[in-house]
Amino acid sequence: MTTSNQAVRRGPSWLPAAVAGVFGLFYAYAVWTAFAFLLAQATGVEGLNGGGWAILLFSVVFPIIVFVAGVVLARRRPVLHLAVVLLVGLGLVAVFWLNILTYAITNGNSLVGS
């Protein structure tokens, strides 16, 4: 019986960080957009009620949660898997943001006022 101690060849360590950094910029844009929308609604004439604050604050935090979850889930995987997981997460964030906008447009009066 022979045992071979072959080391698994890994790619450069900067590549996953670069992929996560590029996707992180897109997630940061989603956070910035949600924060700008929250600020615009909160400084409006009637302001936001409790439900409005909860929904719009969650729309700010949600992309951060998805990005961290994607990086944690795919950190030991190959770079392509990391990119796919972060791309799927970005799609989830985009669909969630469209749902927030649709709700704000159709039922905006339930978010504002005391």
N, CA, C and O of each residue as an XYZ file, in Angstrom:
456
protein
N       0.837     -1.177      0.000
C       0.000      0.000      0.000
C       0.879      1.236      0.000
O       1.842      1.353      0.758
N       0.527      2.108     -0.838
C       1.263      3.369     -0.882
C       0.296      4.504     -0.622
O      -0.853      4.492     -1.065
N       0.777      5.445      0.082
C      -0.022      6.650      0.314
C       0.698      7.815     -0.321
O       1.904      7.995     -0.151
N      -0.033      8.572     -1.027
C       0.573      9.744     -1.657
C       0.055     10.995     -0.971
O      -1.145     11.171     -0.760
N       0.960     11.815     -0.646
C       0.609     13.081     -0.009
C       0.720     14.191     -1.040
O       1.663     14.983     -1.038
N      -0.253     14.222     -1.905
C      -0.261     15.273     -2.909
C      -1.079     16.440     -2.388
O      -2.223     16.287     -1.959
N      -0.477     17.573     -2.438
C      -1.179     18.777     -2.000
C      -2.158     19.201     -3.090
O      -1.846     19.154     -4.280
N      -3.317     19.606     -2.670
C      -4.312     20.092     -3.615
C      -3.878     21.467     -4.082
O      -3.604     22.357     -3.277
N      -3.820     21.623     -5.371
C      -3.389     22.911     -5.923
C      -4.537     23.899     -5.854
O      -5.624     23.648     -6.375
N      -4.289     24.990     -5.226
C      -5.302     26.030     -5.076
C      -4.896     27.227     -5.917
O      -3.718     27.441     -6.204
N      -5.885     27.989     -6.299
C      -5.627     29.196     -7.073
C      -5.068     30.292     -6.192
O      -4.845     30.086     -4.999
N      -4.843     31.441     -6.768
C      -4.322     32.562     -5.978
C      -5.342     33.012     -4.930
O      -6.549     32.990     -5.171
N      -4.844     33.410     -3.789
C      -5.741     33.773     -2.686
C      -6.416     35.122     -2.902
O      -7.425     35.409     -2.259
N      -5.891     35.946     -3.781
C      -6.479     37.260     -4.024
C      -7.704     37.173     -4.918
O      -8.526     38.089     -4.918
N      -7.849     36.094     -5.680
C      -8.948     36.004     -6.635
C     -10.323     35.940     -5.961
O     -11.218     36.673     -6.380
N     -10.538     35.099     -4.938
C     -11.848     35.140     -4.269
C     -12.142     36.492     -3.625
O     -13.285     36.949     -3.619
N     -11.109     37.125     -3.085
C     -11.311     38.449     -2.483
C     -11.685     39.473     -3.543
O     -12.516     40.347     -3.297
N     -11.078     39.373     -4.720
C     -11.410     40.300     -5.804
C     -12.831     40.077     -6.303
O     -13.556     41.037     -6.564
N     -13.236     38.808     -6.438
C     -14.606     38.503     -6.877
C     -15.604     39.006     -5.847
O     -16.604     39.629     -6.202
N     -15.336     38.738     -4.569
C     -16.237     39.222     -3.517
C     -16.258     40.745     -3.475
O     -17.300     41.342     -3.205
N     -15.125     41.375     -3.739
C     -15.073     42.839     -3.751
C     -15.883     43.443     -4.877
O     -16.582     44.437     -4.680
N     -15.797     42.845     -6.067
C     -16.572     43.356     -7.204
C     -18.062     43.190     -6.948
O     -18.841     44.115     -7.176
N     -18.459     42.017     -6.475
C     -19.870     41.824     -6.156
C     -20.284     42.696     -4.975
O     -21.426     43.149     -4.906
N     -19.360     42.930     -4.050
C     -19.654     43.800     -2.917
C     -20.022     45.204     -3.342
O     -20.830     45.861     -2.684
N     -19.440     45.675     -4.435
C     -19.808     46.998     -4.951
C     -21.266     47.030     -5.413
O     -21.969     48.016     -5.189
N     -21.715     45.960     -6.051
C     -23.114     45.898     -6.476
C     -24.057     45.829     -5.271
O     -25.109     46.468     -5.259
N     -23.668     45.050     -4.261
C     -24.473     44.988     -3.043
C     -24.477     46.342     -2.330
O     -25.502     46.752     -1.786
N     -23.349     47.029     -2.330
C     -23.281     48.359     -1.712
C     -24.180     49.347     -2.447
O     -24.783     50.221     -1.823
N     -24.272     49.215     -3.756
C     -25.184     50.070     -4.518
C     -26.632     49.807     -4.109
O     -27.425     50.742     -3.999
N     -26.978     48.539     -3.882
C     -28.335     48.212     -3.434
C     -28.607     48.812     -2.056
O     -29.699     49.322     -1.804
N     -27.623     48.752     -1.169
C     -27.779     49.342      0.166
C     -27.929     50.851      0.055
O     -28.785     51.440      0.715
N     -27.112     51.476     -0.768
C     -27.154     52.928     -0.924
C     -28.496     53.374     -1.509
O     -29.061     54.375     -1.068
N     -29.000     52.648     -2.483
C     -30.290     52.982     -3.088
C     -31.420     52.842     -2.073
O     -32.302     53.698     -1.999
N     -31.394     51.770     -1.298
C     -32.427     51.577     -0.281
C     -32.347     52.662      0.787
O     -33.374     53.146      1.263
N     -31.130     53.044      1.163
C     -30.972     54.098      2.162
C     -31.465     55.439      1.632
O     -32.097     56.200      2.364
N     -31.181     55.732      0.372
C     -31.653     56.986     -0.223
C     -33.175     57.014     -0.286
O     -33.788     58.054     -0.048
N     -33.787     55.880     -0.604
C     -35.248     55.813     -0.647
C     -35.833     55.983      0.752
O     -36.839     56.671      0.929
N     -35.203     55.355      1.747
C     -35.645     55.515      3.132
C     -35.548     56.966      3.563
O     -36.469     57.491      4.188
N     -34.457     57.609      3.241
C     -34.264     59.004      3.613
C     -35.276     59.908      2.923
O     -35.802     60.835      3.539
N     -35.550     59.649      1.659
C     -36.524     60.458      0.923
C     -37.926     60.300      1.498
O     -38.672     61.274      1.592
N     -38.283     59.090      1.877
C     -39.610     58.865      2.440
C     -39.716     59.426      3.855
O     -40.758     59.963      4.231
N     -38.652     59.307      4.638
C     -38.698     59.766      6.027
C     -38.733     61.280      6.132
O     -39.325     61.815      7.069
N     -38.117     61.981      5.196
C     -38.096     63.438      5.254
C     -39.226     64.056      4.446
O     -39.222     65.259      4.184
N     -40.184     63.243      4.055
C     -41.333     63.758      3.320
C     -42.245     64.570      4.223
O     -41.946     64.783      5.398
N     -43.342     65.013      3.672
C     -44.272     65.874      4.405
C     -44.848     65.153      5.614
O     -44.896     65.718      6.707
N     -45.282     63.919      5.433
C     -45.930     63.191      6.525
C     -44.985     62.284      7.296
O     -45.345     61.814      8.375
N     -43.804     62.025      6.789
C     -42.875     61.129      7.470
C     -43.304     59.677      7.347
O     -44.203     59.351      6.573
N     -42.667     58.820      8.104
C     -42.969     57.391      8.075
C     -43.613     56.955      9.379
O     -43.322     57.509     10.439
N     -44.483     55.966      9.298
C     -45.015     55.357     10.511
C     -44.126     54.166     10.887
O     -43.102     53.927     10.248
N     -44.514     53.435     11.909
C     -43.696     52.310     12.377
C     -43.507     51.228     11.333
O     -42.410     50.693     11.176
N     -44.575     50.906     10.620
C     -44.467     49.897      9.567
C     -43.563     50.336      8.439
O     -42.799     49.536      7.898
N     -43.647     51.602      8.083
C     -42.778     52.129      7.041
C     -41.318     52.068      7.429
O     -40.467     51.705      6.617
N     -41.024     52.428      8.686
C     -39.643     52.345      9.160
C     -39.154     50.904      9.135
O     -38.029     50.639      8.710
N     -39.985     49.972      9.585
C     -39.570     48.566      9.633
C     -39.292     48.022      8.236
O     -38.266     47.382      8.008
N     -40.198     48.275      7.311
C     -40.040     47.746      5.952
C     -38.837     48.374      5.260
O     -38.032     47.670      4.650
N     -38.715     49.680      5.350
C     -37.634     50.345      4.627
C     -36.270     50.149      5.291
O     -35.254     50.121      4.597
N     -36.227     50.015      6.609
C     -34.954     49.686      7.258
C     -34.514     48.268      6.911
O     -33.324     48.009      6.729
N     -35.477     47.351      6.819
C     -35.119     45.990      6.426
C     -34.613     45.949      4.989
O     -33.755     45.134      4.651
N     -35.146     46.829      4.144
C     -34.644     46.864      2.767
C     -33.217     47.404      2.700
O     -32.513     47.151      1.722
N     -32.784     48.135      3.709
C     -31.386     48.585      3.783
C     -30.493     47.450      4.288
O     -29.379     47.274      3.795
N     -30.967     46.691      5.253
C     -30.163     45.649      5.886
C     -30.126     44.359      5.059
O     -29.151     43.611      5.128
N     -31.167     44.097      4.288
C     -31.288     42.834      3.563
C     -30.118     42.551      2.615
O     -29.612     41.430      2.626
N     -29.660     43.507      1.793
C     -28.508     43.197      0.934
C     -27.239     42.848      1.716
O     -26.437     42.034      1.259
N     -27.057     43.448      2.865
C     -25.890     43.137      3.692
C     -25.977     41.705      4.202
O     -24.987     40.974      4.194
N     -27.164     41.309      4.643
C     -27.369     39.946      5.134
C     -27.111     38.934      4.026
O     -26.443     37.924      4.247
N     -27.639     39.201      2.839
C     -27.476     38.265      1.722
C     -26.009     38.172      1.299
O     -25.523     37.079      1.009
N     -25.301     39.299      1.258
C     -23.886     39.280      0.876
C     -23.057     38.485      1.880
O     -22.241     37.651      1.489
N     -23.259     38.733      3.153
C     -22.497     38.013      4.179
C     -22.818     36.523      4.126
O     -21.917     35.692      4.239
N     -24.091     36.180      3.956
C     -24.468     34.769      3.859
C     -23.839     34.115      2.635
O     -23.368     32.981      2.715
N     -23.824     34.813      1.509
C     -23.217     34.257      0.301
C     -21.728     34.035      0.448
O     -21.207     33.011      0.005
N     -21.038     34.974      1.059
C     -19.593     34.823      1.254
C     -19.304     33.695      2.241
O     -18.370     32.920      2.036
N     -20.088     33.598      3.299
C     -19.868     32.536      4.287
C     -20.157     31.165      3.678
O     -19.422     30.209      3.927
N     -21.221     31.064      2.884
C     -21.565     29.776      2.285
C     -20.549     29.322      1.241
O     -20.312     28.122      1.102
N     -19.955     30.238      0.518
C     -19.093     29.857     -0.604
C     -17.625     30.191     -0.394
O     -16.865     30.200     -1.362
N     -17.204     30.462      0.814
C     -15.821     30.904      1.016
C     -14.802     29.793      0.782
O     -13.667     30.088      0.409
N     -15.157     28.547      0.984
C     -14.219     27.438      0.785
C     -14.410     26.750     -0.565
O     -13.766     25.739     -0.845
N     -15.266     27.278     -1.375
C     -15.550     26.700     -2.690
C     -14.646     27.330     -3.748
O     -13.954     28.313     -3.481
N     -14.659     26.757     -4.946
C     -13.912     27.401     -6.043
C     -14.471     28.788     -6.367
O     -15.594     29.124     -5.991
N     -13.674     29.573     -7.063
C     -14.031     30.964     -7.341
C     -15.310     31.049     -8.168
O     -16.127     31.945     -7.955
N     -15.487     30.129     -9.104
C     -16.696     30.144     -9.928
C     -17.940     29.922     -9.074
O     -18.968     30.560     -9.302
N     -17.858     29.030     -8.102
C     -18.996     28.798     -7.211
C     -19.300     30.039     -6.376
O     -20.462     30.382     -6.158
N     -18.257     30.699     -5.917
C     -18.440     31.942     -5.166
C     -19.147     32.982     -6.020
O     -20.069     33.652     -5.555
N     -18.714     33.116     -7.267
C     -19.333     34.096     -8.162
C     -20.792     33.760     -8.427
O     -21.636     34.655     -8.466
N     -21.096     32.479     -8.611
C     -22.489     32.083     -8.876
C     -23.359     32.329     -7.650
O     -24.477     32.829     -7.779
N     -22.865     31.987     -6.470
C     -23.642     32.208     -5.244
C     -23.901     33.698     -5.039
O     -25.014     34.087     -4.684
N     -22.894     34.527     -5.257
C     -23.086     35.969     -5.086
C     -23.995     36.548     -6.166
O     -24.739     37.493     -5.902
N     -23.945     35.998     -7.378
C     -24.837     36.454     -8.444
C     -26.285     36.081     -8.145
O     -27.193     36.881     -8.375
N     -26.504     34.880     -7.638
C     -27.861     34.472     -7.249
C     -28.363     35.344     -6.101
O     -29.525     35.750     -6.092
N     -27.504     35.630     -5.147
C     -27.881     36.520     -4.051
C     -28.215     37.915     -4.535
O     -29.137     38.552     -4.026
N     -27.467     38.392     -5.520
C     -27.750     39.710     -6.090
C     -29.099     39.715     -6.797
O     -29.831     40.703     -6.734
N     -29.427     38.623     -7.465
C     -30.756     38.500     -8.071
C     -31.850     38.506     -7.021
O     -32.900     39.117     -7.220
N     -31.615     37.832     -5.901
C     -32.578     37.831     -4.801
C     -32.768     39.232     -4.236
O     -33.892     39.638     -3.940
N     -31.683     39.963     -4.089
C     -31.760     41.345     -3.601
C     -32.527     42.218     -4.586
O     -33.317     43.069     -4.176
N     -32.299     42.015     -5.880
C     -32.995     42.811     -6.897
C     -34.494     42.542     -6.884
O     -35.293     43.473     -6.984
N     -34.878     41.280     -6.762
C     -36.305     40.946     -6.699
C     -36.928     41.522     -5.435
O     -38.045     42.037     -5.475
N     -36.219     41.439     -4.317
C     -36.732     42.015     -3.075
C     -36.900     43.523     -3.206
O     -37.898     44.077     -2.745
N     -35.933     44.192     -3.833
C     -36.019     45.639     -4.003
C     -37.193     46.015     -4.903
O     -37.888     46.996     -4.639
N     -37.417     45.240     -5.966
C     -38.576     45.508     -6.826
C     -39.883     45.305     -6.068
O     -40.852     46.031     -6.295
N     -39.916     44.329     -5.176
C     -41.110     44.141     -4.347
C     -41.326     45.325     -3.411
O     -42.461     45.757     -3.213
N     -40.257     45.849     -2.837
C     -40.371     47.024     -1.968
C     -40.891     48.216     -2.754
O     -41.781     48.928     -2.290
N     -40.337     48.437     -3.950
C     -40.795     49.561     -4.772
C     -42.251     49.396     -5.191
O     -43.019     50.358     -5.169
N     -42.627     48.189     -5.569
C     -44.016     47.945     -5.960
C     -44.951     48.191     -4.790
O     -46.008     48.800     -4.956
N     -44.571     47.722     -3.610
C     -45.406     47.952     -2.433
C     -45.496     49.439     -2.110
O     -46.563     49.935     -1.751
N     -44.381     50.148     -2.238
C     -44.380     51.582     -1.933
C     -45.218     52.363     -2.940
O     -45.847     53.357     -2.579
N     -45.235     51.927     -4.192
C     -46.021     52.630     -5.205
C     -47.507     52.338     -5.048
O     -48.331     53.251     -5.110
N     -47.853     51.073     -4.844
C     -49.276     50.718     -4.782
C     -49.897     50.988     -3.419
O     -51.067     51.362     -3.340
N     -49.141     50.808     -2.350
C     -49.678     50.992     -0.999
C     -48.854     51.996     -0.212
O     -48.641     51.815      0.987
N     -48.392     53.038     -0.859
C     -47.523     54.011     -0.207
C     -48.170     54.731      0.955
O     -47.484     55.162      1.883
N     -49.492     54.866      0.913
C     -50.169     55.568      2.005
C     -50.140     54.781      3.308
O     -50.353     55.359      4.374
N     -49.880     53.473      3.250
C     -49.791     52.701      4.486
C     -48.408     52.821      5.134
O     -48.221     52.378      6.268
N     -47.446     53.408      4.434
C     -46.100     53.580      4.984
C     -45.895     54.933      5.645
O     -45.016     55.081      6.495
N     -46.688     55.914      5.269
C     -46.469     57.280      5.743
C     -47.538     57.679      6.745
O     -48.596     57.056      6.833
N     -47.244     58.713      7.488
C     -48.200     59.244      8.460
C     -48.036     58.611      9.817
O     -47.466     57.528      9.954
N     -48.538     59.294     10.808
C     -48.401     58.800     12.181
C     -49.518     57.878     12.554
O     -49.554     57.374     13.677
